[in-house]
Amino acid sequence: MAPEVVDVRILVTGGTGQLGSAVVARLRAAGEEVRVLSRRATPDVVRGDLRTGRGIDSAVAGVDVVVHCATDYLGREAQLARTLIEAARWAGGPHLVYVSIVRVDRVPLGYYRAKHETEQLFAASGLPSTIQRATQF
C-alpha cells in the first residue's frame, strides 16, 4: 500500500531575505506549496510586518508549517517571535520552525543572546516547534 500524499502549506517569514529566499527556492524545488511573508509587497509575496503585527494573522491562516527566517539585527528578535507565536496560536497551531545559529547559548554577543531568547520563546510556546541551529554564512 502506497503512503498517503499530504499537501503541506508552508509560510516562510523573511522569505525575501538572504536565508529566506534560499529556503523558499529549496522548498519550491521540492514541490512544496510555499507562501512568502515580507514587509515588501510583490506579486509573489504576502505583505506583513512582524514588528507591528500588521498582516501576520492572515499570512499564518491556513498554513501547516511556519519557517521563521525573519531576523532583526537591532535586538528585537523576541518581539518578532512573540508576534508570530501569537498569530500561530490564533491560527490553530501550525508547526513552527525557527532557524537559529550554532552556539547562541555560548557566545556572549547581543545578537546571539537575542537568538537564544527567541529559541526559548519557541520552546516554551506550547506549539509544535523545531529549532534548527545553522552555522553562520
ZITA-V182068 format. One record per helix or strand. SS is the DSSP state (helix for helix, strand for strand). FROM is the first residue (numbers start at 1). LEN is the number of residues. If there is no record, write none. Layout:
BEGIN
ss,from,len
SS,FROM,LEN
SS,FROM,LEN
END
This chain:
BEGIN
ss,from,len
strand,9,5
helix,18,12
strand,33,6
strand,46,2
helix,56,5
strand,65,4
helix,77,14
strand,95,7
helix,110,14
strand,129,6
END
